[in-house]
């Protein structure tokens, strides 16, 4: 594989509006892997785009108008209603909207006061902060592969808190497969993310779970596909979680909501 082939692949990917704002380090890593499997540039580029679709593109119906969405937040008299409207534009958060109140109130009832949160592959989930009973000055760090989404959320999260009292609100672009976060937090949210990582890289989940420095993990899985079919997903993901938890010394609680299976893990770390 030549460096020039990788540059051509990256250029072809970023010339597509759908992938223009995706993490360059993720595109480079996947592109390098695909070029190693396929000698033809066109085939490797198509395979790279397919993986990027699986990771992120499938969850966005179209590219949001982030300037308009930020204006909506700035002008809103009802933060929760506006956040609900915005979260509808990402399929993962849209699926959670019917259970949003129940989801966070139920799980946080089993947690101590939470002062720091990390949201892995967050999508629009940081906008659900308004439903999370965090402490008054809690920090919140969100990571996702879309740079334009993270720039929007960086500004949007600041509108949701008193920034003078709660300065640590960070939304940053990051490839969490290639570069798992290492900073310590009380609670890491990994919502409907692990199956996607597993599909892209068979070692990604173990690497992420081994690297995270969190007292608690909230790990969830969808129980229906994007098309609305169950297909035994609850049982499949329960087995996957059990395999990942084996040998880690975790204590976990199981929650089943309409459309989402969740595990609250006390890591003991």
C-alpha positions as CSV (number, residue, x, y, z in Angstrom):
1,X,0.0,0.0,0.0
2,X,1.5,3.4,-1.0
3,X,1.1,6.7,0.8
4,X,-0.3,8.2,-2.4
5,X,-3.1,5.6,-2.5
6,X,-4.1,6.4,1.1
7,X,-4.1,10.1,0.3
8,X,-6.3,9.5,-2.8
9,X,-8.7,7.4,-0.7
10,X,-8.9,10.1,2.0
11,X,-9.6,12.8,-0.6
12,X,-12.4,10.7,-2.1
13,X,-14.0,10.2,1.3
14,X,-13.8,13.8,2.4
15,X,-15.1,15.0,-1.0
16,X,-18.4,13.3,-0.1
17,X,-20.6,15.7,1.9
18,X,-21.8,12.8,4.1
19,X,-18.3,12.1,5.4
20,X,-16.7,15.5,5.2
21,X,-16.8,16.1,8.9
22,X,-15.8,12.7,10.2
23,X,-12.6,12.2,12.2
24,X,-9.6,12.2,9.9
25,X,-7.8,9.7,12.2
26,X,-10.7,7.3,11.8
27,X,-10.8,7.7,8.0
28,X,-7.1,7.2,7.8
29,X,-7.1,4.1,10.0
30,X,-10.0,2.4,8.2
31,X,-8.6,3.4,4.8
32,X,-5.2,1.9,5.6
33,X,-6.9,-1.3,6.7
34,X,-9.1,-1.5,3.6
35,X,-6.2,-0.8,1.2
36,X,-4.3,-3.7,2.9
37,X,-7.2,-6.0,2.0
38,X,-8.1,-4.7,-1.5
39,X,-5.5,-3.8,-4.2
40,X,-7.9,-1.6,-6.1
41,X,-8.4,2.0,-4.8
42,X,-12.0,2.2,-5.9
43,X,-12.9,-1.0,-3.9
44,X,-11.0,0.1,-0.8
45,X,-12.7,3.5,-0.9
46,X,-16.1,2.0,-1.2
47,X,-15.4,-0.4,1.7
48,X,-14.1,2.5,3.8
49,X,-17.3,4.5,3.1
50,X,-19.4,1.4,4.0
51,X,-17.7,1.1,7.4
52,X,-18.1,4.8,8.1
53,X,-21.8,4.5,7.3
54,X,-22.1,1.6,9.8
55,X,-20.3,3.7,12.4
56,X,-22.1,7.0,12.0
57,X,-23.8,7.7,8.8
58,X,-26.7,5.3,9.3
59,X,-27.8,7.3,12.4
60,X,-28.3,10.6,10.7
61,X,-31.1,11.0,8.2
62,X,-29.3,14.1,6.7
63,X,-26.7,16.6,7.8
64,X,-28.3,18.9,10.4
65,X,-28.2,22.6,10.0
66,X,-26.2,23.2,13.1
67,X,-26.3,27.0,12.9
68,X,-30.1,26.9,12.9
69,X,-30.2,24.4,15.8
70,X,-27.9,26.5,17.9
71,X,-30.1,29.5,17.3
72,X,-33.1,27.4,18.4
73,X,-31.3,26.7,21.6
74,X,-30.3,30.3,22.2
75,X,-33.8,31.6,21.6
76,X,-35.7,28.8,23.4
77,X,-38.0,29.4,26.3
78,X,-38.3,25.7,26.9
79,X,-34.9,24.0,26.9
80,X,-36.3,20.4,27.2
81,X,-38.7,20.8,24.3
82,X,-36.0,22.2,22.1
83,X,-33.6,19.5,23.0
84,X,-36.2,16.8,22.3
85,X,-36.8,18.3,18.9
86,X,-33.1,18.3,18.1
87,X,-32.5,14.8,19.4
88,X,-35.1,13.5,16.9
89,X,-32.5,14.2,14.1
90,X,-30.3,11.3,15.3
91,X,-31.8,7.9,15.3
92,X,-30.2,6.6,18.5
93,X,-31.4,9.5,20.6
94,X,-34.8,9.6,18.8
95,X,-35.4,6.0,19.8
96,X,-34.8,6.9,23.5
97,X,-37.2,9.9,23.6
98,X,-40.3,7.9,24.6
99,X,-38.4,6.5,27.7
100,X,-36.2,9.5,28.4
101,X,-37.6,10.5,31.7
102,X,-37.8,6.9,33.0
103,X,-34.4,6.0,31.6
104,X,-32.3,8.5,33.5
105,X,-34.4,8.8,36.7
106,X,-34.4,5.0,37.1
107,X,-30.7,4.5,36.6
108,X,-29.5,7.6,38.5
109,X,-31.6,6.5,41.5
110,X,-29.0,3.7,41.9
111,X,-26.0,6.0,41.7
112,X,-24.3,8.2,44.2
113,X,-24.2,12.0,43.4
114,X,-22.4,12.3,40.0
115,X,-19.9,15.1,39.5
116,X,-18.3,14.0,36.2
117,X,-19.6,12.3,33.1
118,X,-18.0,11.1,29.9
119,X,-20.3,10.3,26.9
120,X,-18.6,7.9,24.5
121,X,-19.7,8.1,20.8
122,X,-22.3,10.5,22.1
123,X,-24.3,11.6,19.1
124,X,-26.9,14.2,20.4
125,X,-27.1,12.5,23.8
126,X,-25.4,15.4,25.7
127,X,-28.6,17.3,25.1
128,X,-30.3,14.8,27.4
129,X,-28.2,16.3,30.2
130,X,-31.4,18.2,31.1
131,X,-32.9,14.9,32.2
132,X,-29.9,13.7,34.2
133,X,-29.9,14.5,37.9
134,X,-26.3,15.5,38.0
135,X,-24.8,17.6,40.8
136,X,-24.9,21.4,40.3
137,X,-21.4,21.8,39.1
138,X,-20.9,18.5,37.2
139,X,-18.4,18.3,34.3
140,X,-19.5,16.7,31.1
141,X,-17.2,15.5,28.3
142,X,-18.6,14.2,25.1
143,X,-16.7,12.4,22.2
144,X,-17.9,11.6,18.7
145,X,-16.5,11.2,15.3
146,X,-18.3,14.2,13.7
147,X,-16.4,17.5,14.1
148,X,-19.4,19.7,13.1
149,X,-21.7,17.9,15.6
150,X,-19.1,18.4,18.4
151,X,-18.7,22.1,17.6
152,X,-22.5,22.5,17.8
153,X,-22.6,20.6,21.1
154,X,-19.7,22.5,22.6
155,X,-21.8,25.7,22.2
156,X,-25.1,24.0,23.0
157,X,-23.9,22.5,26.3
158,X,-22.7,25.8,27.5
159,X,-26.2,27.3,27.0
160,X,-27.6,24.6,29.2
161,X,-25.6,25.4,32.3
162,X,-24.3,28.4,34.1
163,X,-20.8,28.5,32.5
164,X,-19.4,30.7,35.3
165,X,-20.2,27.9,37.8
166,X,-19.8,24.9,35.5
167,X,-16.9,25.6,33.2
168,X,-16.0,22.0,32.3
169,X,-18.4,21.2,29.4
170,X,-16.4,19.7,26.6
171,X,-17.5,18.2,23.3
172,X,-14.6,17.0,21.1
173,X,-14.1,15.0,17.9
174,X,-12.3,11.7,18.7
175,X,-11.9,8.2,17.3
176,X,-12.5,6.2,20.4
177,X,-11.5,3.0,18.7
178,X,-8.0,4.1,17.8
179,X,-7.6,6.5,20.8
180,X,-9.7,5.5,23.8
181,X,-10.1,8.2,26.4
182,X,-7.9,7.9,29.5
183,X,-9.2,10.7,31.8
184,X,-10.8,9.6,35.1
185,X,-14.6,10.3,35.6
186,X,-17.3,9.0,37.9
187,X,-19.6,7.8,35.1
188,X,-19.0,6.8,31.5
189,X,-22.0,6.6,29.2
190,X,-21.6,3.9,26.4
191,X,-25.1,3.9,25.0
192,X,-25.8,1.6,22.1
193,X,-22.2,1.9,21.0
194,X,-20.4,-1.4,21.7
195,X,-22.0,-3.5,19.0
196,X,-21.0,-0.9,16.4
197,X,-17.4,-0.9,17.6
198,X,-17.3,-4.7,17.6
199,X,-18.6,-4.8,14.1
200,X,-15.8,-2.5,12.9
201,X,-12.9,-3.9,15.0
202,X,-13.1,-7.1,16.9
203,X,-10.6,-5.8,19.5
204,X,-12.1,-2.4,19.9
205,X,-14.5,-3.2,22.8
206,X,-11.9,-4.9,25.0
207,X,-9.4,-2.1,24.3
208,X,-11.9,0.6,25.2
209,X,-13.1,-1.2,28.4
210,X,-9.6,-1.8,29.5
211,X,-8.6,1.8,29.0
212,X,-11.6,3.7,30.5
213,X,-11.0,5.1,34.0
214,X,-14.5,5.3,35.4
215,X,-16.1,4.3,38.7
216,X,-19.4,3.5,36.9
217,X,-20.2,2.5,33.3
218,X,-23.7,2.8,31.8
219,X,-23.7,0.3,28.9
220,X,-26.8,-0.1,26.8
221,X,-27.9,-2.0,23.7
222,X,-30.8,-1.6,21.3
223,X,-33.5,-4.3,21.5
224,X,-34.8,-3.3,18.0
225,X,-33.0,-2.6,14.8
226,X,-33.2,0.7,13.0
227,X,-36.0,-0.8,11.0
228,X,-37.9,-1.6,14.1
229,X,-37.4,-5.4,14.2
230,X,-36.4,-7.2,17.4
231,X,-34.8,-10.4,15.9
232,X,-33.7,-11.7,19.4
233,X,-31.5,-8.8,20.0
234,X,-32.1,-8.6,23.7
235,X,-30.8,-12.2,24.2
236,X,-27.9,-11.6,21.8
237,X,-26.6,-8.5,23.5
238,X,-27.1,-10.0,27.0
239,X,-24.7,-12.8,26.0
240,X,-22.3,-10.3,24.5
241,X,-22.3,-8.2,27.7
242,X,-21.8,-11.3,29.8
243,X,-18.7,-12.2,27.7
244,X,-17.2,-8.7,28.0
245,X,-17.9,-8.6,31.8
246,X,-16.4,-12.0,32.5
247,X,-13.2,-11.8,34.5
248,X,-13.4,-8.0,35.0
249,X,-14.7,-8.1,38.6
250,X,-17.7,-5.9,37.8
251,X,-20.8,-5.6,39.8
252,X,-23.7,-4.8,37.5
253,X,-27.5,-4.1,37.5
254,X,-29.7,-4.9,34.6
255,X,-32.5,-2.7,33.3
256,X,-34.9,-3.4,30.5
257,X,-36.8,-0.4,28.9
258,X,-38.9,-0.3,25.8
259,X,-36.4,-0.6,23.0
260,X,-33.2,-0.5,25.2
261,X,-31.4,-2.9,27.4
262,X,-29.0,-1.3,29.9
263,X,-26.4,-2.4,32.5
264,X,-25.1,-0.1,35.2
265,X,-21.6,-1.4,36.1
266,X,-19.6,-0.6,39.2
267,X,-16.1,-1.2,38.0
268,X,-14.3,-1.3,41.4
269,X,-11.5,0.7,39.7
